[in-house]
Amino acid sequence: MTVLTSSCFIIRNNFYTDPEKCYKEALSEKPFDAIIIPGFPHDSIKGWDRIVQGRVYWALFLYKKGIAKNVIFSGSAVYSPYVESKVMALYAEQLGIPKENIFVETKAEHSTENLYYSYLLAREHGFNTIALATDPVQSSFLVSYKRKFKLTNLKFIPIIYDTLMVMTKENPKILADSAFVKDFIALPERESLYKRVRGTVGVKIKRLLKQQRKEARLERRRLKREVKT
């Protein structure tokens, strides 16, 4: 029983991003240069999904509280013909986040890619303090990838649903045509289940990082040879 309790404690502390605890830490470290908001498929008939609504409103809350200076929405057109990040950006702008403080990452097709590509985008813009702000489940799934992908200065600010519940909600109207992808092919039609699962657990990013390390080693060797000659 003691071993089981200890194991649960270790798992909770290492793999669970507690919303209240993370928020208190964020308050002590604010403002963050940017927060990353992963995308979710857009349905042009049903309108914005509750998951999308929750993530966009959480971004709005963190921006208005001065916790985040900028927001990076991440996601390609994966399961519907709309680029997820662009759709979320349109909603965010309608709700009051200034366009100049909104950035979109449009390549990611999996959660791990949302995290990695958005982190790279943030660094390209000179942002140093960066946080992932999403659902507690997704946040907890991705927490181990901070180490695996060597994402320094990355923090986590998962959604506090009690906070979302008391926020006044609007139903903004957007023109999603600018996010529409012509000749769209959904991910399940392009990749097998096996390949999609590997993408979910970050295999594509791990390969990319491995290739980058290999290229860096080759470059160092080349420079050493030049010095010797």
N, C-alpha and C positions, 0 to 999 in steps of 0.2 A: 504493500500500500504506500509506503514511504517512497519507494522507487518510482511508482506511478505518479505520485504527487509531484515529485521532483522533476520528472520528465515533462509533465504538463506545465510546470512553472518555467522550465527552460524553453519549451516551445512557445509559450505565450510571450516571454520576454524577447525572444529572438525573431519570431515570425509573425507576431500579431501587432499591428499598429493601432494602439488604443487611441480612439479619437480625442477623448478629453485630455489625456496625458500629452499627446502630440500637439494639441492646440495650445496648451499652457506653455510648452516649449517654444512654439512658434511666436507667441506673444513676447517672450523674453528675447527672441532673436530677430524680430521684425525690424525694418521691412525686408522682404525678400525681393530680389531683383526680378524674379519671374516664378510663376507657378505653372505646372504642367497639368493640363486637363485632357485625359484620354477621350477619344470619340466613341460614338455609338451610332448604329445605322439609322438613317433618316427615312421615315415613311411619309411620302408626299400626300397620302390620303388621310392618314390618322393624325398627321401633324407631329409636334415634338413629343417624343416618348418621355415617360416619367423619369427614366434614368438620365436622359439628356437634360431634362428640366432641372433635376437635382444637381447635376454637375455644373451646369451653367449658373444656377443660383448660388452655389457654393463659391464659384469663382467671383461672382458679383459681391457676395458677402465679404470675402477676403480682400477684395480690391477696396471696397468702401471702408473697411476697418483699418486700412493702411497697412495690412499685413503683406499684400502683394502690390508691387509697382506695375507689373506687366503680366499678361496672361498668354500662355501658349496653348492653343487647342491643337490636338494631334489626331490624325486619322485620315486614311485614304478612302476611296469608294470601295468598300469591301463586300458587303452583302446587299447593298442597294446602289443605284446609279448616282448617288450624291456623295461628294467628298465630305466626310463627317466633320472634319475640322472647320471647313468653310461654313457649313450650316450652323455649327455651334457659335462661330464667330459672328454670324449675322444676328443670331438671337442675343448674344452678349452686347452687341452694339445697340440693339433696340432697347435693351434694358438699362443702358447708361454707361457702359464701359467705353471710354474714348477709343476710337479706331486706332489712334497712334500707339495705344497701349495693348493692342491685340495682335498676336502673331499666329500664323498657321503653319503646321507641319503636315505635309500631304503625302508622305510615303508609307507611313506605318500601316501594317495590316494585322498586327498582333499587339497585345498589351506590352510585351517586352520591347517591341519596336517603338511603340508610343513613348516609352520611357527613354530609350537610348537616342533615337533620332531627335527628340525634343530637347534632350540634354545637350546634344551637339549644337542644335540651333541656338539654344540659349547662350552657349559659350561663344558662338560665332558673333553674337550681338554684344558680347562683352559682359554678359550677366554672370555674376560669380555666385551669389546666393540663390539657390534654386530649390524648389520643393514640388513634390508630386501631391496633387490635391484631387482625390477621387474617392470612390466608395471604400469603406473599410475592408471589404473582402478583396477587392482588386489591389488595394494598397498593401495588404498583408501578403498577397501572392507575390508582389513585386519587390518586397523589402530585401529579399536575399540577393536580388540582381544589382543592388547598389555595390555590393562587394564583387560579384561576378564580373560586372562590366566596369569596375573601378571608377565609379561615379563619385568623385570627391565633392564635398560641400552639398550633397543632396540630402534634403530632409523630407519628412512625410507629414501632410496635414489632411488626414482623412475626414470625410464628411461627418458632421455631428447632426444627425437627423432631427433631434429635438430643436435645434436652431433653425433648420429649414422649415419645420412645421409652423413656426410662429412668424415666418416672413410673409409679407404681403406678396401674393403672386399675381402676375399679369399673364395674359395670353398674347404675346406680341405676334404680329403678322410679318412674315418675311417673304421675299421673293427668292426662292432657292434656285432659280434658273442658273445663276452664276456658279453654283456648286455642282451642276449636272454634268455627267460624263457621257458623251455620245459613244455608241457602240460598246457599252459597258458589258463586262462579263464577270459574274459573281465569283468570289474566291473558290467555292466548292466545285465550280465548273472548270477552274484552272488548276487546282491542286487536289491531290488525293487526301484522304483523311489523315494518313500517316504523315504526309508532308506538312499538313496544317497543324497537327499536334506538335511536330518538331519546331514549327514556327512559333507556336504558343510558348514553348519552354525556352525560346531564345537561341535555338541552334544556328539560325542565320546570322545573328549578331555575333555569336561566339566564333563562327567561321571568319567573319569579317575582322574581328579583333585578332584572331590568329594570323590572318594574312597580313594585317598591318604590322604585327610584331616581326613577322618574317621579313617583310620589306625593310623595316627599320634595322634589323640585324645585317641585311645585305648592304644597306647604305653605310652603316658603320664600318663594315669590312672594306668597302670601296674607298671610303675616306682614309682609312688606315693605310691602304696600299698607295694612295696618292701621296700621303705624307712621307712614306718610305722612299718613293721614287723622286 
